[in-house]
């Protein structure tokens, strides 16, 4: 860092400077220095914009050089969106100003398919953050409409991925070993991000009820559908990461991106933070939801798997993983302090197998006082479908991620997402027709 030239000298070789700045940003982000990483990737993006990389390149440019510049542009674009989202600021460029061609995954070289599909899911996450999230203290009625639109975009992505994987790859292992796992993780992370404002709002409401000694209110069918989709995505992320961990993909996979040469087996894969982010987001989500709905069963095996991966990353020197583990422990300690007014919470101590939140055996659970029976029946069918897809977990780990080669959305369960979309559409129409509907009242079942 000390020999990094100042901004005036960087213009002697702007393309190389863009690459160096992006790598510096990635390095700082991996150290959990997110503010600084956002500044450096922003500088790289500004230089790329000044150089015109966001527009079609001159036709007289040598094809090999043009291909390199295009790869640099989209790599910087992905990192800028990721890093900006991590600190809650808008990305450096508006999508409508970008006219640079993106490779068609149905026709481009296979090594470019990953970048092309990652750009699209990154764009979806960016749009979610700019539309679904707001500075309002209460969740507005418009949330349902915006969540429905975001999930619709995800469903469209799922269909495109199915078509790409079916036509461009000869086997599930061919695609899954390089592209599919992290695309699936990005997809499920987007679902979690969509539902996160709802989780926060429900958490505040539950804490207020606990403090006042009130009984929990019964949530509406649309809220429960979103919660189920979020838990399902968190569980699938943990399942994918467990398979990757067992297959040593977390230890040293080959990345299809412009910094390929730096990824030495067993070194940078532990260092680069994106797998860790998915582990933390999934664990944090299922534990937060368990505090809101303590009667909801958790998959303890998956939680244990996520914990084991965190421990493994810590043993291999990942300091950020240690911080994330501490944050999970703090959350569990706070959950343990929630008054047991409902009689459903069990006091817990942090982060040990025999102290996980609740028994995953549904047959041992008390009757659900919050969930509508009709909704419960619908969601049970969805989870039966999920369980059937994931039953062959052990076999998948030995056969190259066969888990992702599901006919129903490459493991994404797009039909379930479509079911949630339809539910949200119906509820949003009812809200629009009810002129007296106040913000937040749609969260609860009025029956």
N, C-alpha and C positions, 0 to 999 in steps of 0.2 A: 504493500500500500504506500510505503514511503517513496517509492520510485515512480509512482503514478504521475504522469505529467499533468500540468494544469490545463484548464479548458481551452486556452488559446493554442497550446501545442498539439492538442488532440486533432485539430483540423488538418494537420499534416497527413494523416491517414485516417479519415473519418470512419471508414468501414471497420477497420481493425479496432479503433477506439470504441465503437458501438459494442463490438464483441467483448472487449475487455471490461467495459462498464457493466455489461449484463452479467458477466461472470463475477465481478466484484459484488454486484447486488445479490446474486445467488449465494455467494459465500457468506455475506452478512446475514441474509435471511436464514441460512442454515445455522448461524450462531444465535438465532432468535433476536437479532438486532433489526427489527422490522422497519422502524422509522428510517434508519439509515439506508437499508436496502431499497426502500421505496424511493428515496431521493436519487440513488444511483441509477435505478432502472428508469426513473423519470428522465434523467439526463440522457441515458441511452436512447430512450424513445424520442426525445426532442431532437437529437442529432439525426436519428433515422427519418424523422419528419422533414427536417431541413434538407436532407439529402434526397428527399422524394421517394423513399422506399415504400411509402404507403400508396403510391400510384403505380400504374403499369410502367414497366421499365422500357427504355428505348429499344426498338427492334434491332438496331445495329449492334447492341451489346452482345458479346460472346455468350453463347448459351450456358456454358459451364459457370461463367461469372454471374450471369443473371439468375441462375438456379441458386447459387450461393447467397446472393443478396436477398432473394425471396425467402430462403430458409432463415436468414438472419432476421428479416422483418417479422415473420410470423412467430419466431421464437421469442423475440423481444415483446411482441404483442401479448403472447400468452403469459409471460412472466410479469409484465406490467399489470395485466388484469388481476392475476393472482395476488401480487404483492400489494396492490392498491386495495383490493378487497379485504386483505388481512388487517389493515389499519383503518378501514372504514372510510376511505376517501374515493372520489371518482377516479376512473382511469384517465390516463393522460391524453387519450384521443377518443373522439366520438366515432362510433361505427359508421355513421352516414358519410363521414369524410374519407373513409378508407375505400379505395377502388383497386387496390393491388389484387391481382388474381390469386385465388386459392385453388390449390390442386383439386381436381375432381377425383375423389377416392375410387370411383369406378374405372378410371382410366390411367391414373398416375402410377409411377413406380411404387412398389409395395413399401419401400422405406419412407415414402412421403404420406402414406395413408394415415399413420398415427398422428402426425402433426395436423393434417387437415381435419380429422375428427376432433382432436383436442381443441382446435380453434373454435369449433362450433359449440362444444360444451362450455368452453370458457366464455364465449359470448352470451350463452344462456345464463350462466351464473352472474355475469356482470349486469344483465338486464334485470335479473331478480333483485339484486342489491339496490338498483336504482328505482325499482318500481314497488316491490313488496315492502321494503323497509322505509320507515319514516321517523321523524323526530317527535311524533305525537306520543303522549304518555299512555293513551288507551288505543287499543287496536280498532281501526276504523271499519265501517261496513264495506268499504271498497277492497278490503283485504281478500275476501272470498273471490271477487272477480279477478284480482291480480294473481292470486294463487292458482286459480283455474287456468289463466292464460299461460303462466309459467309451466304448469304441469302439461299443458297441451303441447308446448314447445318440446318438452322432454319426450313426450310420446312420439312426436314427429322424429326426433333424433333416434329413438329406439328403432323405429321402422327403417330408417336409413341405415343404421348399423347392421340390422338383420340382412338387408339386401347386400351391403358391402361384404359382410363376412361370408354370405352364401355364394357370391359370385367370384370373389377375389381369392379366397383361401380354400385349399383342398380338404382340410381337416380342421377340427376344433383346436387341436394342439398347435397347428401351424399359426393360427391367429392368436390364440390365447397366450402363448408363451411370450409374445412381444407386446401386443396392443391391447387385447381385451381386458385383462385385469384392471389396469389403471383407468381405462375408459369407463368400466363399470363402477369403479370407486368414485370417479368424478361425477358420474350420473347420480349415484346414491348420495353423494355429498350435496349435490344441488337440491335433492328432495329435502334433506335435513335443513339446509339453509332456508328453503321456502317455508318450512313449518316452524322454524326457530322463534319468530316473533310470537306465534300462537302459544308455544311452550312457555315463553317468558310471561305472557299475559295470564295464562292459567296458573303458573307458579305463584304469581303475586296474589291472585284470587284465593288460592288454596291457603297461603300463609295468613291472609287476612281472616279467612274462615276459622283456621286453627286458633288464631289469637283471640278471636271473639267467641270461641266455643260453638260456632255454627256448624251445621251439617253441610257437607259438600253438595253443591248443586249438580243436577244432572245435565251433562253436556249434550249439545245437539248432535244429530247424526252426522252432519258435515264435519264438525269438530272431531268427532271420534274417527271418522274416515281418514282425516288428515293425520291424526295421531298414529293410527294403525300403519299408514303408509310410511310415516317417519320411522317408526320402530322397525318395520320390515326392512327399510333401507339401511338402518344402522346395523341390524343383525346380518344382513347380506354383506355389508362391508367387513364386519368382523370375520365372517366365514371366508370371504375372498382373501383377506390378509392372513388368515390362519393357513390356508392352502399355500399361499405364496411363501409364508415363513417355512412351512414344512418342505417346500420344493427349493428352498434357498434362493428364491427370487428376490427376497428382501436383502440378501447378502451381496448380490452382484449380478443384476440383469443388464442386458445391453439396451441402452436407451436409443430410440430412433429420433435423435435430435442433433443439433449442431455442436453439442459439447460431448459427443460420443467418445472421443479419444481420452477424455479425462476420467471416464468411469472404469476404474480398475476394480477387478473382482474383490469384494469384501472390504473396500475402503470407502469410496464415496457413497455407496448405496446406503450405508449406515449413517452417513453424514447428511445427505440431501433429505430435507424434512417432509416431503409430501406424503410418504407412507405414514409417518408419525402423526401428521395432521389428521389423516383419516382415522387412525386408531383412537386418537383423543376425541375427535368429534363424535364418533360412534359410542364410545364408552360414556362420555359426558351426557349424550342424548338419552340413552336408555336409563341411566341413573336419575337424571332429572325427571324423566317421565314417570319413573317408579315412585318418586316423591309426590307427584301430582295424583297418580292413580296407583296407590299401593296394592290394590287388588289385582293388578295386571301381572300375569306371569312373565318372568324373565328367563331367558335361556342362559343358565348359569355356565354351561360348558363354553358358550361363545364368550361370555365375559371373562372366564378363566383364560381362554385363548388370547384375548386381547391383553390381559394382564401379563401373561407369559411373554408376549412379544415385547411389551414395554420393558420388562425385566431384562430380556435378552439385549435390547438396544442399550440399556443402561450398562450392562456388563461389558459391552463392546465400546464403552466410552462416550456414549451420546449424552451429553450434559442436558440438552433440551428435553430429552425423554424423562430425565429425572425430575425436571420442573413440572412436566405434564403429569407425571405420576403424583407429585405432591398436590397438584390442583385437584386431581380426582379424589385424593384423600381428604382434602378440605371440603369438597362437595359432600362426601359421605358423612363427614363429621357434622356438617350443617343439617343434613337430612336426619341424622340421629337426634338432633335437638328439636325437631318438629313435634309439637304435643301430640300425644296419642289419642286425640279426641274421638277419632273415628274408630279406634280400636283395631285398626288395620296395620299400623306401623309397628315394626319391630326395632327396638334400639340397636344400633350397629356401632362397631368400631371399624376403622378404615382398612380397606384394601386387603382383606384376607379371605381365603376361600370359604372358611366356615363362618364368615361374617358377611357374606353377600346378602343382598337386600331381601329377597323373598324366594321361597321354594318355587321351582319352575313347574312343578306338577300341578296341572290345572285341576285335577280331581280333588286336590286338597284345599282348593281356594273356597272362601265363603261366597255366597251369591253376590253377584255384582249389583251394588245399589245405585250405580250411576249410569251404567250402560243400558240403553234401550234394548229389549230382547230381540227386536227385529234387526237392529243394527248388529247385535252380537252374533246372530245367526249368519248374517252376511259376512262379517269379518272372520268368523270361524271357518267358513268355506274358503275364504282367501288364504288363511293360514294353512288349511289342509293342503291346498294347492302348493303353497310354498314348501311345506314339509316334504311333500312328495318329490319336489324338484331337488331338494337338498339331502334326501335320504342316502344317496350314494356318495356321500362326502369322502369317505376313505378311499373308495375306488377312484374318484376323480383325482385325488392327490397323486395317484400312481399312474394315471393315464394322460396327464397333460392338461388339466383344467377342463375336463369334460363338463364340469359344472356350468360353464358359460355357454355351452352349446345347446341351450334349451330352445324348443320350438316357439316358446311364448316370450320372445323378446330377449334373446341371448342372455337369459338369466335375469332380466330386468322386470319380468312380470308386467308387461305393458298393459295387459287386459285389466289388471288391478288398478293401474294408474288411470286408465280410461273410466273405470267404475267410479273412482274418486272424482274425476273431472265431471262426470254426469251428475253426481250428487251435489257438487259445488254449484254447478250451473242452475239446478233446480232451486237451491236455497238462495242463490244470488237474485234470481228472478222474483222470488217471494219478498226479499228485502226491498228491491226496487219498487215493487207494487205497494208496499206498506209505507206510506208517507210518514207515519208516526214512529217508525222503527229507529231507536236510538243506537248510537255506536256501542257495540259490545253486547247488546241484548241477544244477538243471533248466536252467541256462544252457548246459550243455555236452552234446554228443551222446555218449551212452553206448555207441553201437555200435562 
